Amino acid sequence: MKKLLFALFLTASISNVALAGESAADAISAAKAEIEKAGKTGFLWRDTGKFLKKAEEALGKGDEKKAMKLAKKAKFQAERAQEQAKAQANAGPRF
């Protein structure tokens, strides 16, 4: 049990270090890439671009924390939009 808890703690620590190294500018770039992919599917969600724009504005004002939060939200929505496109690729009426 102790080994399992130690492994979980170590994994969480490593992932937090990796996330801490990411800047808001990197997060915005990643969000832009995902938004571009989602846009090609035709399933881009309504507010995703708004979150990206607000993230860029926050970064311009020097608010890294807010920019990071908004960029991650935009990326999350873009990724879910891509999943939605895959799930609904063959959607249609069933007779």
MMTF fields as JSON, N, C-alpha, C and O atoms, coordinates in Angstrom:
{
  "mmtfVersion": "1.0.0",
  "mmtfProducer": "UNKNOWN",
  "numBonds": 379,
  "numAtoms": 380,
  "numGroups": 95,
  "numChains": 1,
  "numModels": 1,
  "chainsPerModel": [1],
  "groupsPerChain": [95],
  "chainIdList": ["A"],
  "bondAtomList": [4, 2, 8, 6, 12, 10, 16, 14, 20, 18, 24, 22, 28, 26, 32, 30, 36, 34, 40, 38, 44, 42, 48, 46, 52, 50, 56, 54, 60, 58, 64, 62, 68, 66, 72, 70, 76, 74, 80, 78, 84, 82, 88, 86, 92, 90, 96, 94, 100, 98, 104, 102, 108, 106, 112, 110, 116, 114, 120, 118, 124, 122, 128, 126, 132, 130, 136, 134, 140, 138, 144, 142, 148, 146, 152, 150, 156, 154, 160, 158, 164, 162, 168, 166, 172, 170, 176, 174, 180, 178, 184, 182, 188, 186, 192, 190, 196, 194, 200, 198, 204, 202, 208, 206, 212, 210, 216, 214, 220, 218, 224, 222, 228, 226, 232, 230, 236, 234, 240, 238, 244, 242, 248, 246, 252, 250, 256, 254, 260, 258, 264, 262, 268, 266, 272, 270, 276, 274, 280, 278, 284, 282, 288, 286, 292, 290, 296, 294, 300, 298, 304, 302, 308, 306, 312, 310, 316, 314, 320, 318, 324, 322, 328, 326, 332, 330, 336, 334, 340, 338, 344, 342, 348, 346, 352, 350, 356, 354, 360, 358, 364, 362, 368, 366, 372, 370, 376, 374],
  "bondOrderList": [1, 1, 1, 1, 1, 1, 1, 1, 1, 1, 1, 1, 1, 1, 1, 1, 1, 1, 1, 1, 1, 1, 1, 1, 1, 1, 1, 1, 1, 1, 1, 1, 1, 1, 1, 1, 1, 1, 1, 1, 1, 1, 1, 1, 1, 1, 1, 1, 1, 1, 1, 1, 1, 1, 1, 1, 1, 1, 1, 1, 1, 1, 1, 1, 1, 1, 1, 1, 1, 1, 1, 1, 1, 1, 1, 1, 1, 1, 1, 1, 1, 1, 1, 1, 1, 1, 1, 1, 1, 1, 1, 1, 1, 1],
  "groupList": [{"groupName": "MET", "atomNameList": ["N", "CA", "C", "O"], "elementList": ["N", "C", "C", "O"], "formalChargeList": [0, 0, 0, 0], "bondAtomList": [1, 0, 2, 1, 3, 2], "bondOrderList": [1, 1, 2], "singleLetterCode": "M", "chemCompType": "L-PEPTIDE LINKING"}, {"groupName": "LYS", "atomNameList": ["N", "CA", "C", "O"], "elementList": ["N", "C", "C", "O"], "formalChargeList": [0, 0, 0, 0], "bondAtomList": [1, 0, 2, 1, 3, 2], "bondOrderList": [1, 1, 2], "singleLetterCode": "K", "chemCompType": "L-PEPTIDE LINKING"}, {"groupName": "LEU", "atomNameList": ["N", "CA", "C", "O"], "elementList": ["N", "C", "C", "O"], "formalChargeList": [0, 0, 0, 0], "bondAtomList": [1, 0, 2, 1, 3, 2], "bondOrderList": [1, 1, 2], "singleLetterCode": "L", "chemCompType": "L-PEPTIDE LINKING"}, {"groupName": "PHE", "atomNameList": ["N", "CA", "C", "O"], "elementList": ["N", "C", "C", "O"], "formalChargeList": [0, 0, 0, 0], "bondAtomList": [1, 0, 2, 1, 3, 2], "bondOrderList": [1, 1, 2], "singleLetterCode": "F", "chemCompType": "L-PEPTIDE LINKING"}, {"groupName": "ALA", "atomNameList": ["N", "CA", "C", "O"], "elementList": ["N", "C", "C", "O"], "formalChargeList": [0, 0, 0, 0], "bondAtomList": [1, 0, 2, 1, 3, 2], "bondOrderList": [1, 1, 2], "singleLetterCode": "A", "chemCompType": "L-PEPTIDE LINKING"}, {"groupName": "THR", "atomNameList": ["N", "CA", "C", "O"], "elementList": ["N", "C", "C", "O"], "formalChargeList": [0, 0, 0, 0], "bondAtomList": [1, 0, 2, 1, 3, 2], "bondOrderList": [1, 1, 2], "singleLetterCode": "T", "chemCompType": "L-PEPTIDE LINKING"}, {"groupName": "SER", "atomNameList": ["N", "CA", "C", "O"], "elementList": ["N", "C", "C", "O"], "formalChargeList": [0, 0, 0, 0], "bondAtomList": [1, 0, 2, 1, 3, 2], "bondOrderList": [1, 1, 2], "singleLetterCode": "S", "chemCompType": "L-PEPTIDE LINKING"}, {"groupName": "ILE", "atomNameList": ["N", "CA", "C", "O"], "elementList": ["N", "C", "C", "O"], "formalChargeList": [0, 0, 0, 0], "bondAtomList": [1, 0, 2, 1, 3, 2], "bondOrderList": [1, 1, 2], "singleLetterCode": "I", "chemCompType": "L-PEPTIDE LINKING"}, {"groupName": "ASN", "atomNameList": ["N", "CA", "C", "O"], "elementList": ["N", "C", "C", "O"], "formalChargeList": [0, 0, 0, 0], "bondAtomList": [1, 0, 2, 1, 3, 2], "bondOrderList": [1, 1, 2], "singleLetterCode": "N", "chemCompType": "L-PEPTIDE LINKING"}, {"groupName": "VAL", "atomNameList": ["N", "CA", "C", "O"], "elementList": ["N", "C", "C", "O"], "formalChargeList": [0, 0, 0, 0], "bondAtomList": [1, 0, 2, 1, 3, 2], "bondOrderList": [1, 1, 2], "singleLetterCode": "V", "chemCompType": "L-PEPTIDE LINKING"}, {"groupName": "GLY", "atomNameList": ["N", "CA", "C", "O"], "elementList": ["N", "C", "C", "O"], "formalChargeList": [0, 0, 0, 0], "bondAtomList": [1, 0, 2, 1, 3, 2], "bondOrderList": [1, 1, 2], "singleLetterCode": "G", "chemCompType": "PEPTIDE LINKING"}, {"groupName": "GLU", "atomNameList": ["N", "CA", "C", "O"], "elementList": ["N", "C", "C", "O"], "formalChargeList": [0, 0, 0, 0], "bondAtomList": [1, 0, 2, 1, 3, 2], "bondOrderList": [1, 1, 2], "singleLetterCode": "E", "chemCompType": "L-PEPTIDE LINKING"}, {"groupName": "ASP", "atomNameList": ["N", "CA", "C", "O"], "elementList": ["N", "C", "C", "O"], "formalChargeList": [0, 0, 0, 0], "bondAtomList": [1, 0, 2, 1, 3, 2], "bondOrderList": [1, 1, 2], "singleLetterCode": "D", "chemCompType": "L-PEPTIDE LINKING"}, {"groupName": "TRP", "atomNameList": ["N", "CA", "C", "O"], "elementList": ["N", "C", "C", "O"], "formalChargeList": [0, 0, 0, 0], "bondAtomList": [1, 0, 2, 1, 3, 2], "bondOrderList": [1, 1, 2], "singleLetterCode": "W", "chemCompType": "L-PEPTIDE LINKING"}, {"groupName": "ARG", "atomNameList": ["N", "CA", "C", "O"], "elementList": ["N", "C", "C", "O"], "formalChargeList": [0, 0, 0, 0], "bondAtomList": [1, 0, 2, 1, 3, 2], "bondOrderList": [1, 1, 2], "singleLetterCode": "R", "chemCompType": "L-PEPTIDE LINKING"}, {"groupName": "GLN", "atomNameList": ["N", "CA", "C", "O"], "elementList": ["N", "C", "C", "O"], "formalChargeList": [0, 0, 0, 0], "bondAtomList": [1, 0, 2, 1, 3, 2], "bondOrderList": [1, 1, 2], "singleLetterCode": "Q", "chemCompType": "L-PEPTIDE LINKING"}, {"groupName": "PRO", "atomNameList": ["N", "CA", "C", "O"], "elementList": ["N", "C", "C", "O"], "formalChargeList": [0, 0, 0, 0], "bondAtomList": [1, 0, 2, 1, 3, 2], "bondOrderList": [1, 1, 2], "singleLetterCode": "P", "chemCompType": "L-PEPTIDE LINKING"}],
  "groupTypeList": [0, 1, 1, 2, 2, 3, 4, 2, 3, 2, 5, 4, 6, 7, 6, 8, 9, 4, 2, 4, 10, 11, 6, 4, 4, 12, 4, 7, 6, 4, 4, 1, 4, 11, 7, 11, 1, 4, 10, 1, 5, 10, 3, 2, 13, 14, 12, 5, 10, 1, 3, 2, 1, 1, 4, 11, 11, 4, 2, 10, 1, 10, 12, 11, 1, 1, 4, 0, 1, 2, 4, 1, 1, 4, 1, 3, 15, 4, 11, 14, 4, 15, 11, 15, 4, 1, 4, 15, 4, 8, 4, 10, 16, 14, 3],
  "groupIdList": [1, 2, 3, 4, 5, 6, 7, 8, 9, 10, 11, 12, 13, 14, 15, 16, 17, 18, 19, 20, 21, 22, 23, 24, 25, 26, 27, 28, 29, 30, 31, 32, 33, 34, 35, 36, 37, 38, 39, 40, 41, 42, 43, 44, 45, 46, 47, 48, 49, 50, 51, 52, 53, 54, 55, 56, 57, 58, 59, 60, 61, 62, 63, 64, 65, 66, 67, 68, 69, 70, 71, 72, 73, 74, 75, 76, 77, 78, 79, 80, 81, 82, 83, 84, 85, 86, 87, 88, 89, 90, 91, 92, 93, 94, 95],
  "secStructList": [7, 2, 2, 2, 2, 2, 2, 2, 2, 2, 2, 2, 2, 2, 2, 2, 2, 2, 2, 2, 6, 7, 7, 2, 2, 2, 2, 2, 2, 2, 2, 2, 2, 2, 2, 2, 2, 2, 2, 2, 2, 6, 7, 7, 7, 6, 6, 2, 2, 2, 2, 2, 2, 2, 2, 2, 2, 2, 2, 2, 6, 6, 7, 2, 2, 2, 2, 2, 2, 2, 2, 2, 2, 2, 2, 2, 2, 2, 2, 2, 2, 2, 2, 2, 2, 2, 2, 6, 6, 6, 7, 7, 7, 7, 7],
  "xCoordList": [0.826, 0.0, 0.867, 0.572, 1.954, 2.831, 3.509, 3.716, 3.856, 4.497, 3.535, 3.935, 2.281, 1.279, 1.085, 1.041, 0.971, 0.801, 2.019, 1.888, 3.202, 4.415, 4.449, 4.82, 4.065, 4.044, 3.058, 3.356, 1.893, 0.897, 1.4, 1.22, 2.032, 2.57, 3.669, 3.714, 4.543, 5.636, 5.105, 5.595, 4.105, 3.499, 2.856, 3.016, 2.131, 1.486, 2.523, 2.332, 3.602, 4.653, 5.308, 5.555, 5.586, 6.221, 5.292, 5.737, 4.01, 3.079, 2.905, 2.746, 2.931, 2.829, 4.053, 3.935, 5.222, 6.433, 6.359, 6.756, 5.85, 5.736, 4.758, 5.007, 3.64, 2.656, 3.175, 2.868, 3.955, 4.469, 5.427, 5.587, 6.068, 7.013, 6.349, 7.013, 5.066, 4.362, 3.978, 3.424, 4.272, 3.9, 2.511, 1.974, 1.95, 0.638, 0.71, -0.234, 1.831, 2.002, 1.999, 1.433, 2.633, 2.629, 1.215, 0.798, 0.486, -0.888, -1.774, -2.636, -1.561, -2.337, -2.011, -2.91, -0.75, -0.353, -0.978, -1.45, -0.977, -1.575, -3.08, -3.644, -3.719, -5.164, -5.46, -6.424, -4.629, -4.829, -4.742, -5.534, -3.793, -3.638, -4.869, -5.344, -5.374, -6.562, -7.8, -8.656, -7.892, -9.031, -9.012, -10.06, -7.826, -7.714, -8.197, -8.915, -7.798, -8.253, -9.771, -10.435, -10.309, -11.752, -12.507, -13.585, -11.943, -12.573, -12.695, -13.668, -11.707, -11.734, -12.838, -13.303, -13.262, -14.319, -15.703, -16.665, -15.808, -17.108, -17.895, -19.08, -17.249, -17.924, -17.373, -17.56, -16.707, -16.127, -17.234, -18.243, -17.036, -18.053, -18.086, -17.097, -19.213, -19.484, -18.504, -18.005, -18.221, -17.44, -15.941, -15.196, -15.494, -14.08, -13.182, -12.183, -13.526, -12.739, -12.751, -11.764, -13.861, -13.96, -12.988, -12.348, -12.881, -11.944, -10.507, -9.689, -10.204, -8.853, -8.538, -7.449, -9.48, -9.28, -9.065, -8.182, -9.87, -9.711, -8.375, -7.772, -7.918, -6.612, -5.494, -4.564, -5.592, -4.577, -4.59, -3.537, -5.782, -5.894, -5.293, -4.585, -5.578, -5.036, -3.511, -2.832, -2.98, -1.534, -0.932, 0.139, -1.624, -1.169, -1.134, -0.311, -2.027, -2.069, -1.128, -0.996, -0.472, 0.469, -0.128, 0.549, -1.38, -2.038, -1.858, -2.74, -0.706, -0.358, -1.352, -1.743, -1.75, -2.63, -3.984, -4.486, -4.559, -5.854, -5.711, -6.571, -4.618, -4.378, -4.26, -4.817, -3.539, -3.362, -4.698, -4.995, -5.497, -6.8, -7.708, -8.348, -7.757, -8.62, -8.112, -8.905, -6.794, -6.224, -6.515, -6.836, -6.405, -6.707, -8.178, -8.533, -9.031, -10.469, -10.763, -11.564, -10.119, -10.304, -9.802, -10.451, -8.656, -8.102, -9.014, -9.263, -9.51, -10.422, -11.648, -12.05, -12.241, -13.435, -13.127, -13.932, -11.974, -11.608, -11.412, -11.806, -10.806, -10.625, -11.962, -12.167, -12.87, -14.189, -14.971, -15.737, -14.786, -15.465, -14.985, -15.774, -13.69, -13.161, -13.742, -14.069, -13.867, -14.481, -15.937, -16.42, -16.627, -18.024, -18.129, -19.031, -17.213, -17.227, -17.053, -17.721, -16.162, -15.95, -17.182, -17.586, -17.771, -18.92, -20.149, -20.972, -20.256, -21.447, -21.171, -21.953, -20.094, -19.728, -20.788, -21.046, -21.403, -22.407, -23.803, -24.67, -24.015, -25.326, -26.358, -26.056, -27.525, -28.613, -29.838, -29.776, -30.933, -32.138, -31.987, -31.367, -32.561, -32.53, -33.971, -34.884, -34.128, -35.457, -35.545, -36.598],
  "yCoordList": [-1.191, 0.0, 1.25, 2.22, 1.223, 2.381, 2.632, 3.78, 1.552, 1.691, 2.324, 3.16, 1.927, 2.482, 3.973, 4.772, 4.345, 5.753, 6.569, 7.69, 6.0, 6.698, 6.886, 7.956, 5.858, 5.947, 7.015, 7.783, 7.058, 8.07, 9.474, 10.404, 9.621, 10.912, 11.353, 12.517, 10.443, 10.753, 11.161, 12.117, 10.437, 10.758, 12.141, 12.924, 12.435, 13.744, 14.853, 15.921, 14.615, 15.628, 15.914, 17.071, 14.873, 15.046, 15.785, 16.671, 15.438, 16.107, 17.574, 18.417, 17.897, 19.299, 20.088, 21.254, 19.481, 20.155, 20.427, 21.498, 19.455, 19.638, 20.761, 21.563, 20.82, 21.871, 23.231, 24.241, 23.263, 24.533, 25.163, 26.384, 24.36, 24.865, 25.494, 26.178, 25.279, 25.81, 27.265, 27.6, 28.106, 29.51, 29.733, 28.872, 30.888, 31.221, 31.332, 30.97, 31.835, 31.951, 30.568, 30.388, 29.589, 28.219, 27.646, 26.976, 27.913, 27.423, 28.039, 27.364, 29.309, 29.981, 29.379, 29.166, 29.104, 28.486, 27.103, 26.743, 26.339, 25.002, 25.096, 24.302, 26.065, 26.259, 26.642, 26.156, 27.511, 27.916, 26.712, 26.586, 25.838, 24.647, 23.748, 23.241, 23.559, 22.713, 23.37, 22.691, 24.683, 25.407, 25.291, 25.151, 25.348, 25.205, 23.827, 23.702, 22.793, 21.43, 21.316, 20.719, 21.889, 21.816, 22.592, 22.179, 23.705, 24.498, 23.728, 23.89, 22.895, 22.097, 21.048, 20.613, 20.641, 19.635, 20.247, 19.539, 21.557, 22.208, 22.138, 22.47, 21.713, 21.553, 22.486, 22.223, 23.555, 24.469, 25.084, 25.557, 25.071, 25.57, 27.091, 27.744, 27.637, 29.066, 29.936, 30.926, 29.598, 30.483, 30.192, 30.896, 29.204, 28.819, 29.971, 30.265, 30.61, 31.737, 32.913, 33.641, 33.099, 34.182, 33.958, 34.898, 32.704, 32.405, 32.637, 33.131, 32.281, 32.497, 33.988, 34.42, 34.755, 36.207, 36.828, 37.668, 36.415, 36.934, 36.509, 37.256, 35.309, 34.842, 35.711, 36.08, 36.03, 36.89, 38.287, 38.892, 38.795, 40.113, 40.092, 41.019, 39.035, 38.92, 38.826, 39.419, 38.097, 37.99, 39.349, 39.71, 40.089, 41.428, 42.374, 43.288, 42.147, 42.974, 42.444, 43.052, 41.301, 40.748, 39.798, 39.412, 39.412, 38.492, 37.056, 36.497, 36.473, 35.124, 34.07, 33.175, 34.184, 33.176, 33.143, 32.069, 34.29, 34.363, 33.903, 33.196, 34.314, 33.913, 32.399, 31.789, 31.798, 30.346, 29.641, 28.673, 30.123, 29.51, 29.575, 28.586, 30.723, 30.888, 30.091, 29.532, 30.04, 29.273, 27.786, 27.1, 27.291, 25.888, 25.594, 24.523, 26.55, 26.376, 26.327, 25.509, 27.195, 27.208, 25.91, 25.349, 25.437, 24.184, 23.014, 22.154, 22.982, 21.917, 21.879, 20.813, 23.047, 23.096, 22.656, 21.967, 23.05, 22.66, 21.149, 20.533, 20.56, 19.109, 18.386, 17.377, 18.888, 18.265, 18.426, 17.538, 19.542, 19.745, 18.706, 18.192, 18.406, 17.381, 16.008, 15.234, 15.714, 14.449, 14.385, 13.339, 15.512, 15.568, 15.307, 14.601, 15.873, 15.668, 14.19, 13.675, 13.511, 12.081, 11.272, 10.349, 11.626, 10.88, 11.049, 10.142, 12.215, 12.496, 12.446, 12.971, 11.836, 11.755, 11.082, 11.498, 10.053, 9.304, 9.5, 8.64, 10.639, 10.908, 11.133, 11.661, 10.743, 10.927, 10.165, 9.431, 10.337, 9.627, 8.125, 7.701, 7.363, 5.906, 5.429, 5.665, 4.782, 4.312, 2.819, 2.243],
  "zCoordList": [0.0, 0.0, 0.0, -0.699, 0.799, 0.865, -0.473, -0.864, -1.177, -2.479, -3.481, -4.29, -3.425, -4.322, -4.056, -4.992, -2.794, -2.452, -2.865, -3.355, -2.664, -3.066, -4.582, -5.065, -5.331, -6.785, -7.257, -8.171, -6.634, -6.988, -6.663, -7.45, -5.497, -5.108, -6.071, -6.468, -6.445, -7.357, -8.728, -9.33, -9.215, -10.503, -10.478, -11.414, -9.408, -9.284, -9.207, -9.788, -8.506, -8.37, -9.71, -10.052, -10.46, -11.769, -12.719, -13.449, -12.721, -13.627, -13.248, -14.13, -11.957, -11.539, -11.953, -12.328, -11.893, -12.336, -13.827, -14.287, -14.589, -16.032, -16.358, -17.258, -15.624, -15.871, -15.443, -16.075, -14.379, -13.886, -14.886, -14.895, -15.727, -16.702, -17.912, -18.691, -18.085, -19.244, -18.994, -17.947, -19.945, -19.816, -20.413, -21.11, -20.131, -20.679, -22.198, -22.9, -22.698, -24.156, -24.806, -25.885, -24.148, -24.664, -24.649, -25.594, -23.578, -23.464, -24.537, -25.1, -24.818, -25.865, -27.224, -28.037, -27.477, -28.748, -28.903, -29.982, -27.829, -27.862, -28.109, -28.862, -27.474, -27.669, -29.117, -29.708, -29.683, -31.088, -32.018, -32.952, -31.766, -32.605, -32.522, -33.538, -31.323, -31.157, -31.756, -32.323, -31.631, -32.21, -33.725, -34.355, -34.307, -35.76, -36.204, -37.197, -35.462, -35.781, -35.643, -36.49, -34.578, -34.354, -35.435, -35.863, -35.868, -36.917, -38.228, -38.965, -38.509, -39.743, -39.716, -40.769, -38.527, -38.42, -38.589, -38.89, -38.398, -38.474, -37.173, -37.144, -36.109, -34.829, -33.76, -32.572, -34.139, -33.164, -32.316, -32.839, -31.021, -30.099, -30.102, -30.435, -29.734, -29.815, -29.026, -29.561, -27.79, -26.923, -26.902, -26.22, -27.61, -27.567, -28.004, -27.347, -29.087, -29.581, -28.617, -28.505, -27.924, -26.942, -25.79, -25.316, -25.339, -24.255, -24.689, -23.914, -25.924, -26.443, -26.518, -26.139, -27.001, -27.109, -25.726, -25.549, -24.754, -23.399, -22.792, -22.022, -23.142, -22.654, -23.215, -22.499, -24.491, -25.111, -24.5, -24.3, -24.207, -23.573, -22.172, -21.778, -21.429, -20.07, -20.106, -19.267, -21.06, -21.197, -21.551, -21.063, -22.395, -22.757, -21.559, -21.504, -20.608, -19.398, -18.313, -17.251, -18.585, -17.629, -16.615, -15.662, -16.795, -15.859, -16.356, -17.007, -16.041, -16.493, -16.0, -16.749, -14.751, -14.155, -14.873, -15.203, -15.107, -15.791, -17.245, -17.771, -17.883, -19.272, -19.376, -20.289, -18.446, -18.442, -18.26, -18.961, -17.325, -17.048, -18.283, -18.643, -18.914, -20.084, -21.285, -22.043, -21.456, -22.567, -22.399, -23.369, -21.179, -20.923, -21.171, -21.664, -20.826, -21.057, -22.559, -23.012, -23.318, -24.766, -25.387, -26.269, -24.93, -25.454, -25.123, -25.968, -23.894, -23.478, -24.381, -24.846, -24.627, -25.466, -26.898, -27.525, -27.408, -28.769, -28.871, -29.861, -27.852, -27.846, -27.754, -28.428, -26.931, -26.822, -28.127, -28.503, -28.813, -30.099, -31.117, -31.91, -31.086, -31.986, -31.657, -32.557, -30.374, -29.965, -30.41, -30.846, -30.296, -30.718, -32.217, -32.667, -32.983, -34.428, -34.767, -35.663, -34.06, -34.296, -33.897, -34.604, -32.765, -32.256, -33.149, -33.275, -33.76, -34.557, -36.053, -36.845, -36.436, -37.858, -38.695, -39.824, -38.16, -38.917, -38.361, -38.512, -37.715, -37.124, -38.207, -39.277, -37.928, -38.877, -38.4, -37.414, -39.088, -38.673, -38.939, -39.914, -38.06, -38.219, -38.488, -37.697, -39.584, -39.952, -39.85, -40.124]
}
